[in-house]
Amino acid sequence: MPDALGQNASRFMALSNPIRLAILRLVVQGHEAGTPAGSIQEQLGMPASALSHHLACLSAAELVHAERE
């Protein structure tokens, strides 16, 4: 079970950042087909590069699945 423990620790670490928590809230409350990054960027008023970093952290923790179009 050490893998599950490590995975949970990385998820909690990712969610300890208030910006990433706000991003996850927007994704969860968004459309079931997905939430466009531009929509998240607009709602949070942040640069695309910063959003990309936070989405990568959430994706690495397996909290979101990001696809580029």
N, C-alpha and C positions, 0 to 999 in steps of 0.2 A: 503493500500500500504506500510506499514512499512516493511513488509517482503521483498518486492522487493528492497527497499532502503538498507536494511541490507545486502541482497545478493550482490547487486552491490558494496557496500562498502567493503565486504570481497573479492570480485574479484579484485578490484583496489588495495587493500592491498597486495594480493598475487602477483599481477603483478608489484608492486613497487620494488620488489627484482630483480636485474638484472640477476641473475642466473635462477630464475623461468621464467623470460621473455624469456631468451635464450632457455630454455627447451621447452616452449610453441611454440616458432618459429620452432624448430626442429620437433615437433609433427605435426604442421600445414603443414609444407613443406614435411613431410614424406609420406609414402605409405598410401593409404586410409584404408587398413586393420589394420594399426597401426604401431607404431614405437617401436621396442624393446628397453627396458631399457639399454641393453648392448651397443646398437648403440649410444644412447644419452650419456652414460657414456664415451664411447670412444671418441666421438666428443668433449665433454667438458672437458675431462681429470679430472674427479672427482671421489672420492671414492663412492662405491655402497651405503654405509650408508648415505652419504650426498644427493645423488640422491634420495634415498628412502624418505628422509625427505621432500625434495622439491616436489616430486611427490605427497606425502600425502597432502601437503598444497594446491597444485593445484587441487587435487581431492576434498578436503573439500570445496573449493570455486566453485566446479562444473565446472571447466575449462577443466579437462581431466577426462577420465575414465580409471582407471588402472586395469588390470587383471593379476593375477599371474599364471604362467604356470609351 
